Amino acid sequence: MMTPHGTMAAPAQLDPMTPRPFRIRQRRKELADTFTLALAPDDGGGFAFQPGQFNMLYAFGVGEIPVSISSAPDEPGEILHTIRAVGKVSAALGALKPGDMVGVRGPFGTSWPVEAAYGSDLVILAGGIGLAPLRPAIRQVIAQREKFGNVVILYGARTPEDILFRKELQSWRGHFDLNVEVTVDRVTGAWGGRVGVVTGLIRQGGFDRLHSIALLCGPEVMMRYGVRALHDCGVASERIYVSMERNMKCAVGFCGHCQFGASFVCKDGPVFPFDRIEKLFAIPEL
Amino acid sequence: MASKTPAPADRAGVIARAALDELVALLAGRGYRVIGPQLRDGAIVYDDLARADQLPAGWIDQQEGGSYRLVRGPDAALFGHVVGPHSWKRFLYPPAQKLWQAERSAGGFTVTTAAEPEPPLAFLGVRACELHAIAIQDRVFGVESGDFTDSGYAARRQAALLVAVNCGRAAGTCFCVSMQTGPKVTEDLAYDLVLTELLDDRRHDFLVTAGTARGAELLAGLPQRPASAADLVEAEAASARAAVQSRAMVPGVADLLRQNLEHRHWDAVAERCLGCANCTMVCPTCFCSTVEDVTDLSGDHAERWRKWDSCYTLEFSYIHGGGVRRETAARYRQWITHKLSSWHDQFGSSGCTGCGRCITWCPVGIDITAEARAIRDAEGS
């Protein structure tokens, strides 16, 4: 199915409700409560996906959760999933070791409009673990940097200890052709960097308001203020993309849990052009 | 679903009440699991039917908001009742389904989906609103098209044989006329046979018309006579009686609700709504489900079950940090706007068939037609 902002990969399996066996190749600790699992298919098959898509990960006997893919499609090796242990299933996934098996359904959902942004400036705004779903898009942008105009990456974490992919952010910041800013909400320990909400950095500009594409992922309140700041800068809603989070059980539009207005976030999202959901976004508890 | 071959009215036959026994036996003999209405626990429910005399002869239902009572009707009609708490969805889309099982094995686990073969279903007594409900769920579960197909639903649906029946009366909570889903079974609907009960002091017959070749072939196996003009007139009169309904959905409700997502009336409904989920359980089109992952005591055997769920539960919208819809007002708004408005955007039709079950089985008698009307009447205020 072609979507206005990317291509939805064909379902990798005949029955979308049945998990495929994948094996954990590597487990990397990211933060106190956050880890990354590198997975590879254990059934000999391949795995094609787009940046911004997600998988349903199953921990044997415990349950299943949606996790966005945090590696880029052309990144060699395993498929990465960066997970914050906040519930029963994410904790069970966190207890697994290299060599252990997980079930995978996916990939599901829409993707970041990386190709559609060729020739445009890019504003990438991430909050907290929202950097994980954006990482594949950022990797793709860096890999073909000449195809874009100015690239602004703005990242906010709660505290310096919560900065995800710290080394990678530092390396991106070392690129002369990337404008990377990191801020924290609250200072702990020795921090000489920026303090304040990440959405405040949008006003610094560094992008052409008429020819920019903005990609946003983070808490809904961050995206709300982020969109407002982008609007204030003159970026139109149809050039802003947000990744929504809702409860997902089936990921194929059958279970109804992820509905947001008429959209099923699992298959019509999670990445939406903002103009498509703008009227609903401001309504509480929709 | 056999392909549709419209049957002209002159091909209608008339069978006697006794021929229904033969129809049930004929279907059972062909390996169908025959399901039909029957009296149990003070309600008309759908369950396995071995003989036609299990049908609830002589019982009719009196339905109002929050009230359902069975009483003796004026005659021995088998289908004098309307619709009860069950719908056919519980057979095409069972309340609990095992999706797969997994066994722990050396170095991992193995997932298998081997399903036990199920006999094809034959439904006896499907109302016009219920044929619409089945067609609506066909679209939800991608039977013919869609991004994904629910293979279990599609297999059960494609094997199912539908014997429809025209209503001869309406219950107090029916509003199918305003939803254009009844009371008469129309030829655009998917059914194999359609019955109209013809009953007076002198006779107890059924007018029968086939909607498919499979239905026509079944009908040919039953003792019958061609329908007379008088039979057709009597059948039309029955449908006309059932079209007299006291409730109606307000016109243009899809746009009305879309434009009133923020309206003070939602709080007024929430003062009455218990959030009990009854309306979603009895609704013939509500399709939401959850999954439960279970293991046995050894921890080596795991299963995933898919179970009916409801947008009225607090957990339904749970994401890290709490449910999205914490207030009852938000949950009622979700249900009614999905049913009557956003369903059009998702599946090309309303999700409501006007069957009235949600009104009858609401413990406090909340009426979907009245709440929609209240939004309209208070619009802009």
Interface residues (C-beta under 8 A of the other chain):
Chain A: M1 P11 D15 P16 M17 T18 P19 P21 R23 D42 Y58 F60 G61 V62 G63 E64 R84 V86 G87 G99 D100 M101 G103 E245 R246 N247 K249 C250 V252 G253 F254 C255 G256 H257 Q259 G261 A262 F264 K267 L280 I283 P284 E285 L286
Chain B: L99 W100 A102 R104 G107 G108 F109 T110 V111 T113 V140 F141 G146 D147 F148 D150 S151 L261 E262 F287 C288 S289 T290 V291 D293 V294 T295 G299 A302 R304 R306 D309 C311 F316 S317 Y318 I319 H320 V324 R325 R326 E327 A329 A330 R333 Q334 H338 S341 S342 D345 Q346
